């Protein structure tokens, strides 16, 4: 089996792209404890079934995506603890940031994603994670977020229906030890015939919800549904943060903090971005920083720090983090 596919199938990597980064960092395999290790050189190298695999650098495998490493480095850089915090992760995608927040003790992470079906199954099944899909972060409001959150914590169930239909046979109404005193069938059938008929009849079924039948919402136990967050994180693409920050500030608690990844290629005009979407003029990084700082000031955020992402962008672009705080 191809090495990158083997790592995914063995759950050592979440995606093939992550598997390929692990291979670049060093992967080796052997078929027995006494056998020598074989180094995987290329993604297409073969690893036999049942082989023991050793990752020379497990950092890439710690989170479901590389974003977890970026956020972890950023948290360490600013000295921020997320223990017991309620966090909002904007641009949740596969869930790298969400995974990092949980690993560092976040009480709950609500993720907002414009797409669908991207969150890793491991996180989707975690009770501490709320995944809200099909939502544009630019249009977020406290009310719309709360509505989406409540809808995500509900399920549809059929309304109980009265069954006024006549019984399928004249003895269906008789069950157990029930008696009806004003009905006398002694002249019609014997007791043995009644028992035989009841034994042949299928057990009564609960009425099923017909198409179009009224339905009611059954709330799943979700405690503390309130769109107020101690920390907002985000990794957004194809949109400027200057368009999103105004919608995020009302969701922050007083004194709440914001830690967002900044991708310069989405903060500049098309003519300022080079071939392949890479920003080649390093002087433009200062332009991006100034724009983000000015936007933060306009929406009531005080920038605490601006720094390079601890992990470089995969497309060759330099990335940054902005760390800001809302007034208490």
C-alpha positions as CSV (number, residue, x, y, z in Angstrom):
1,X,0.0,0.0,0.0
2,X,1.2,3.5,-0.7
3,X,2.9,5.0,2.3
4,X,0.6,8.1,2.5
5,X,-2.5,6.0,2.2
6,X,-1.1,3.5,4.8
7,X,-0.7,6.3,7.3
8,X,-4.3,7.5,6.8
9,X,-5.7,3.9,6.9
10,X,-3.7,3.2,10.1
11,X,-5.1,6.5,11.6
12,X,-1.6,7.9,12.0
13,X,-2.6,10.8,9.9
14,X,-6.0,12.5,9.3
15,X,-5.5,13.3,5.7
16,X,-3.2,12.4,2.9
17,X,-1.7,15.8,2.9
18,X,-0.9,15.4,6.6
19,X,0.5,12.0,5.9
20,X,2.8,13.5,3.2
21,X,4.1,16.0,5.7
22,X,4.8,13.2,8.2
23,X,6.7,11.4,5.5
24,X,8.8,14.5,4.7
25,X,9.6,14.6,8.5
26,X,10.6,11.0,8.6
27,X,8.7,7.7,8.6
28,X,10.2,4.2,8.9
29,X,8.7,0.7,9.0
30,X,9.7,-2.9,9.8
31,X,7.9,-6.3,9.8
32,X,9.4,-7.7,13.0
33,X,11.1,-6.5,16.1
34,X,14.4,-8.1,15.0
35,X,14.1,-6.8,11.4
36,X,15.9,-3.6,10.3
37,X,14.0,-0.3,9.8
38,X,13.1,0.8,6.3
39,X,12.9,4.5,5.6
40,X,10.0,5.8,3.5
41,X,11.6,8.1,1.0
42,X,8.6,9.1,-1.2
43,X,4.8,9.3,-0.7
44,X,4.4,6.5,-3.2
45,X,6.8,4.0,-1.5
46,X,5.1,0.8,-0.4
47,X,4.5,-0.2,3.2
48,X,3.4,-3.9,3.6
49,X,0.3,-4.8,5.5
50,X,0.9,-5.5,9.2
51,X,4.1,-3.4,9.3
52,X,5.2,-1.6,12.4
53,X,5.5,2.1,11.6
54,X,7.5,4.7,13.5
55,X,7.2,8.5,13.0
56,X,10.5,10.3,13.5
57,X,8.7,13.5,14.1
58,X,5.2,13.2,15.6
59,X,4.4,16.9,15.8
60,X,2.3,16.8,12.6
61,X,0.2,14.0,14.0
62,X,-0.8,15.7,17.2
63,X,-3.7,17.6,15.7
64,X,-6.2,16.8,13.0
65,X,-4.7,19.5,10.8
66,X,-1.6,21.7,10.7
67,X,-3.6,24.6,12.0
68,X,-3.4,23.1,15.5
69,X,0.4,23.5,15.5
70,X,0.0,27.2,14.4
71,X,-2.4,28.0,17.2
72,X,-0.5,26.1,19.8
73,X,2.6,28.1,19.0
74,X,0.6,31.3,19.1
75,X,-0.9,30.5,22.5
76,X,2.6,29.8,23.8
77,X,3.9,33.0,22.3
78,X,1.4,35.3,24.0
79,X,1.3,33.2,27.2
80,X,-2.5,32.6,27.0
81,X,-4.2,29.8,28.9
82,X,-7.5,28.6,27.5
83,X,-8.4,26.4,30.5
84,X,-12.1,26.3,31.1
85,X,-12.8,29.0,28.5
86,X,-15.7,29.1,26.1
87,X,-14.2,29.6,22.7
88,X,-15.4,30.5,19.2
89,X,-13.5,29.1,16.3
90,X,-14.2,31.0,13.1
91,X,-13.4,29.1,9.9
92,X,-13.4,25.8,11.7
93,X,-12.8,23.6,8.6
94,X,-11.2,20.3,9.5
95,X,-10.8,21.5,13.1
96,X,-7.1,22.1,13.8
97,X,-7.7,25.2,15.9
98,X,-10.6,23.5,17.7
99,X,-8.5,20.4,18.4
100,X,-5.7,22.6,19.9
101,X,-8.1,24.5,22.1
102,X,-9.6,21.3,23.5
103,X,-6.2,19.8,24.1
104,X,-5.3,22.9,26.1
105,X,-8.4,22.6,28.3
106,X,-11.1,24.7,26.7
107,X,-14.5,24.0,28.2
108,X,-16.4,24.3,25.0
109,X,-15.6,25.3,21.4
110,X,-18.3,26.5,19.1
111,X,-17.1,26.3,15.4
112,X,-18.5,28.4,12.6
113,X,-17.8,27.2,9.0
114,X,-19.3,28.4,5.7
115,X,-18.8,25.0,4.2
116,X,-20.2,21.6,5.1
117,X,-18.9,18.2,6.2
118,X,-15.3,19.3,6.7
119,X,-14.9,18.8,10.5
120,X,-12.9,15.7,11.4
121,X,-15.1,12.9,12.8
122,X,-13.1,12.8,16.0
123,X,-14.1,16.3,16.8
124,X,-17.7,16.0,15.5
125,X,-18.3,13.3,18.1
126,X,-16.8,15.3,21.0
127,X,-19.5,16.6,23.3
128,X,-17.4,19.8,23.9
129,X,-17.6,20.8,20.3
130,X,-20.5,22.6,18.6
131,X,-20.2,22.6,14.8
132,X,-22.3,25.2,13.0
133,X,-22.1,24.9,9.2
134,X,-23.2,26.9,6.3
135,X,-22.7,30.2,8.1
136,X,-20.8,33.2,6.8
137,X,-18.7,34.7,9.6
138,X,-19.2,38.2,8.0
139,X,-22.9,38.0,8.7
140,X,-22.7,36.7,12.3
141,X,-24.8,38.3,15.0
142,X,-25.4,37.2,18.6
143,X,-29.0,36.3,17.7
144,X,-28.2,34.4,14.5
145,X,-25.5,32.4,16.3
146,X,-27.7,31.6,19.2
147,X,-30.5,30.4,16.8
148,X,-28.1,28.2,14.9
149,X,-26.6,26.8,18.1
150,X,-30.1,26.0,19.5
151,X,-31.0,24.4,16.2
152,X,-27.8,22.2,16.3
153,X,-28.8,21.0,19.7
154,X,-32.2,19.9,18.7
155,X,-33.7,17.1,16.9
156,X,-37.1,16.5,15.2
157,X,-39.5,14.0,16.6
158,X,-43.0,13.0,15.5
159,X,-46.0,14.3,17.4
160,X,-48.0,11.6,19.1
161,X,-51.1,11.0,17.1
162,X,-54.5,9.8,18.2
163,X,-55.5,6.5,16.5
164,X,-59.2,6.7,15.8
165,X,-59.1,4.0,13.2
166,X,-61.3,0.9,13.9
167,X,-59.4,-2.2,15.0
168,X,-58.3,-4.7,12.3
169,X,-60.3,-7.4,13.9
170,X,-63.2,-7.4,16.5
171,X,-60.9,-8.5,19.3
172,X,-58.0,-6.1,18.9
173,X,-59.5,-3.9,21.7
174,X,-59.1,-6.8,24.1
175,X,-55.6,-7.1,25.7
176,X,-54.2,-8.5,28.9
177,X,-56.8,-8.7,31.7
178,X,-58.9,-5.8,30.4
179,X,-62.6,-6.3,30.5
180,X,-65.5,-4.4,28.9
181,X,-68.7,-5.0,30.9
182,X,-71.2,-3.8,28.4
183,X,-70.2,-6.1,25.7
184,X,-71.4,-9.8,25.6
185,X,-70.1,-12.0,22.9
186,X,-71.1,-15.2,24.6
187,X,-73.5,-16.0,21.9
188,X,-71.0,-15.4,19.1
189,X,-67.8,-17.2,20.0
190,X,-66.3,-19.3,22.7
191,X,-63.4,-18.2,25.0
192,X,-61.1,-20.6,23.2
193,X,-61.8,-19.0,19.9
194,X,-61.1,-15.5,21.3
195,X,-57.7,-16.7,22.7
196,X,-56.8,-18.2,19.4
197,X,-57.7,-15.0,17.5
198,X,-55.6,-12.9,19.9
199,X,-52.7,-15.2,19.5
200,X,-52.8,-15.0,15.7
201,X,-53.1,-11.1,15.6
202,X,-49.9,-9.1,15.6
203,X,-49.2,-6.9,18.6
204,X,-50.5,-3.3,18.3
205,X,-47.9,-1.0,16.8
206,X,-47.4,2.6,17.9
207,X,-48.7,5.0,15.3
208,X,-46.0,6.2,12.9
209,X,-45.7,9.8,11.7
210,X,-47.1,10.1,8.3
211,X,-45.6,12.4,5.7
212,X,-46.5,15.9,6.6
213,X,-47.6,15.0,10.1
214,X,-47.1,17.7,12.7
215,X,-43.6,17.5,14.3
216,X,-42.2,19.0,17.5
217,X,-38.7,19.9,18.5
218,X,-37.1,17.9,21.3
219,X,-34.2,19.9,22.8
220,X,-31.1,17.9,23.5
221,X,-29.5,18.8,26.8
222,X,-27.1,21.7,25.9
223,X,-26.3,23.7,28.9
224,X,-25.4,27.4,28.9
225,X,-26.3,28.2,25.3
226,X,-25.2,31.8,25.3
227,X,-23.2,33.4,22.4
228,X,-20.7,35.1,24.6
229,X,-17.1,34.0,24.3
230,X,-13.9,34.4,26.4
231,X,-11.8,33.8,23.3
232,X,-12.3,34.0,19.6
233,X,-9.8,32.3,17.2
234,X,-9.9,32.0,13.5
235,X,-8.2,30.8,10.3
236,X,-10.1,32.3,7.3
237,X,-9.4,32.2,3.6
238,X,-10.7,34.2,0.7
239,X,-12.0,37.1,2.9
240,X,-10.3,40.0,4.6
241,X,-10.4,40.1,8.4
242,X,-11.5,43.7,8.1
243,X,-14.8,42.4,6.9
244,X,-15.2,39.9,9.7
245,X,-13.9,41.6,12.8
246,X,-16.9,43.9,13.2
247,X,-19.2,40.8,13.5
248,X,-16.9,39.1,16.0
249,X,-16.6,41.9,18.6
250,X,-20.2,41.7,19.8
251,X,-19.7,38.0,20.5
252,X,-16.7,38.7,22.9
253,X,-17.3,38.9,26.6
254,X,-16.0,42.1,28.2
255,X,-12.3,41.7,28.5
256,X,-12.5,38.8,26.0
257,X,-9.5,38.1,23.8
258,X,-9.1,37.5,20.1
259,X,-6.3,35.5,18.4
260,X,-6.6,35.4,14.6
261,X,-4.4,34.1,11.9
262,X,-3.7,36.8,9.2
263,X,-3.1,35.7,5.6
264,X,-1.7,38.7,3.7
265,X,-2.7,37.4,0.3
266,X,-6.4,37.9,1.3
267,X,-5.8,41.4,2.8
268,X,-4.3,43.0,-0.3
269,X,-5.7,44.0,-3.7
270,X,-5.3,41.5,-6.6
271,X,-2.6,43.7,-8.2
272,X,-0.5,43.5,-5.0
273,X,-0.4,39.7,-5.0
274,X,2.0,37.8,-7.2
275,X,1.6,34.7,-9.3
276,X,0.2,31.7,-7.5
277,X,-1.3,34.0,-4.8
278,X,2.0,34.6,-3.1
279,X,2.9,38.0,-1.7
280,X,6.4,38.6,-2.9
281,X,6.9,42.3,-1.9
282,X,7.8,42.1,1.7
283,X,7.1,45.8,2.2
284,X,3.4,44.9,1.8
285,X,3.4,43.0,5.1
286,X,3.6,46.3,7.0
287,X,0.6,47.6,5.0
288,X,-1.4,44.6,6.0
289,X,-0.4,45.0,9.7
290,X,-1.5,48.7,9.6
291,X,-4.9,47.8,8.1
292,X,-5.6,45.2,10.7
293,X,-4.5,47.4,13.6
294,X,-6.7,50.2,12.2
295,X,-9.7,47.9,11.9
296,X,-9.2,46.6,15.4
297,X,-9.2,50.2,16.8
298,X,-12.3,51.0,14.9
299,X,-14.3,48.1,16.4
300,X,-13.1,48.5,20.0
301,X,-10.2,46.0,20.1
302,X,-6.8,46.9,21.6
303,X,-4.1,45.1,19.8
304,X,-1.7,43.4,22.3
305,X,0.6,41.7,19.9
306,X,1.4,41.1,16.2
307,X,3.8,38.3,15.3
308,X,4.8,35.8,12.7
309,X,2.9,32.5,12.7
310,X,5.1,29.8,14.4
311,X,4.4,27.5,11.4
312,X,4.8,28.8,7.8
313,X,1.9,28.7,5.4
314,X,1.9,25.7,3.1
315,X,1.6,27.8,-0.1
316,X,4.8,29.7,0.6
317,X,3.1,32.8,2.0
318,X,4.3,34.4,5.3
319,X,1.5,34.4,7.8
320,X,0.9,36.4,11.0
321,X,-1.2,36.3,14.2
322,X,-3.0,39.3,15.7
323,X,-3.7,39.2,19.4
324,X,-6.2,41.7,20.7
325,X,-8.5,42.4,23.7
326,X,-11.9,43.9,24.1
327,X,-12.3,46.5,26.7
328,X,-13.6,45.2,30.1
